[in-house]
């Protein structure tokens, strides 16, 4: 069975690139640009890993990460946060995420972090 990855980003180009890259690497990927959909998608899709953009319309990925990590059914799911705010990495890690990937990001780094975190589960 394919490992599942849920991706939140409000930039459609990034969603497309991440979806295509991870699909090529044999992951089942579901993506959304709406932060309000994330918790219901986590429940429905049951991803093995979640990738959240830090700055999305309506909220930030850190707050979504806190919701996931505080939920008893999902707190063990690894979360990666994408961020263009490289000087705020400690602040972002405080939300409870398992890794931060700085934007712009290298696809090889993305694949490595996804594989590392999924293999720890």
BELCOR-V51600 format. One record per residue. N is the residue number from 0. OMEGA is omega in whole degrees, 0 to 359 (999 if undefined). D_LAST is the distance of its C-alpha to the last C-alpha in Angstrom with 2 decimals. Layout:
BEGIN
n=N omega=OMEGA d_last=D_LAST
n=N omega=OMEGA d_last=D_LAST
END
This chain:
BEGIN
n=0 omega=180 d_last=14.74
n=1 omega=173 d_last=13.96
n=2 omega=185 d_last=10.79
n=3 omega=179 d_last=12.15
n=4 omega=175 d_last=12.92
n=5 omega=183 d_last=15.36
n=6 omega=173 d_last=17.84
n=7 omega=173 d_last=20.57
n=8 omega=180 d_last=23.53
n=9 omega=175 d_last=27.24
n=10 omega=185 d_last=28.27
n=11 omega=179 d_last=28.51
n=12 omega=178 d_last=28.81
n=13 omega=177 d_last=25.45
n=14 omega=180 d_last=23.85
n=15 omega=181 d_last=25.61
n=16 omega=181 d_last=24.62
n=17 omega=180 d_last=20.90
n=18 omega=180 d_last=20.99
n=19 omega=181 d_last=23.05
n=20 omega=182 d_last=21.06
n=21 omega=175 d_last=17.64
n=22 omega=177 d_last=19.45
n=23 omega=180 d_last=21.11
n=24 omega=175 d_last=17.82
n=25 omega=171 d_last=17.03
n=26 omega=171 d_last=14.90
n=27 omega=188 d_last=16.28
n=28 omega=171 d_last=17.31
n=29 omega=183 d_last=19.04
n=30 omega=177 d_last=20.91
n=31 omega=174 d_last=23.26
n=32 omega=184 d_last=25.74
n=33 omega=182 d_last=26.19
n=34 omega=179 d_last=24.20
n=35 omega=181 d_last=25.62
n=36 omega=191 d_last=23.75
n=37 omega=184 d_last=20.20
n=38 omega=179 d_last=19.61
n=39 omega=177 d_last=21.25
n=40 omega=176 d_last=19.29
n=41 omega=180 d_last=15.95
n=42 omega=184 d_last=17.49
n=43 omega=189 d_last=19.02
n=44 omega=181 d_last=16.66
n=45 omega=182 d_last=13.33
n=46 omega=174 d_last=11.46
n=47 omega=181 d_last=7.83
n=48 omega=182 d_last=9.10
n=49 omega=177 d_last=12.53
n=50 omega=183 d_last=15.24
n=51 omega=171 d_last=18.28
n=52 omega=181 d_last=21.66
n=53 omega=181 d_last=23.06
n=54 omega=175 d_last=26.54
n=55 omega=181 d_last=26.93
n=56 omega=175 d_last=29.97
n=57 omega=182 d_last=30.20
n=58 omega=171 d_last=27.52
n=59 omega=184 d_last=25.07
n=60 omega=177 d_last=21.39
n=61 omega=178 d_last=21.02
n=62 omega=177 d_last=22.48
n=63 omega=178 d_last=20.25
n=64 omega=178 d_last=17.18
n=65 omega=178 d_last=18.81
n=66 omega=181 d_last=19.31
n=67 omega=185 d_last=15.69
n=68 omega=178 d_last=14.58
n=69 omega=180 d_last=17.55
n=70 omega=185 d_last=16.91
n=71 omega=180 d_last=15.81
n=72 omega=188 d_last=14.07
n=73 omega=187 d_last=12.06
n=74 omega=178 d_last=11.76
n=75 omega=180 d_last=8.04
n=76 omega=178 d_last=7.73
n=77 omega=180 d_last=7.90
n=78 omega=173 d_last=11.62
n=79 omega=175 d_last=13.89
n=80 omega=171 d_last=17.60
n=81 omega=178 d_last=20.35
n=82 omega=172 d_last=23.47
n=83 omega=183 d_last=26.96
n=84 omega=188 d_last=27.65
n=85 omega=179 d_last=26.69
n=86 omega=182 d_last=28.80
n=87 omega=186 d_last=26.76
n=88 omega=179 d_last=23.33
n=89 omega=178 d_last=23.45
n=90 omega=181 d_last=24.56
n=91 omega=179 d_last=21.73
n=92 omega=180 d_last=19.05
n=93 omega=177 d_last=20.80
n=94 omega=177 d_last=19.53
n=95 omega=180 d_last=16.08
n=96 omega=182 d_last=14.35
n=97 omega=179 d_last=11.81
n=98 omega=174 d_last=14.16
n=99 omega=174 d_last=17.64
n=100 omega=181 d_last=19.19
n=101 omega=174 d_last=22.96
n=102 omega=351 d_last=25.20
n=103 omega=186 d_last=26.69
n=104 omega=178 d_last=23.63
n=105 omega=182 d_last=23.41
n=106 omega=178 d_last=21.61
n=107 omega=178 d_last=20.45
n=108 omega=178 d_last=18.83
n=109 omega=181 d_last=17.10
n=110 omega=180 d_last=15.78
n=111 omega=182 d_last=14.72
n=112 omega=178 d_last=12.82
n=113 omega=180 d_last=11.11
n=114 omega=180 d_last=10.21
n=115 omega=183 d_last=9.22
n=116 omega=180 d_last=6.84
n=117 omega=181 d_last=5.39
n=118 omega=177 d_last=5.46
n=119 omega=184 d_last=3.80
n=120 omega=999 d_last=0.00
END
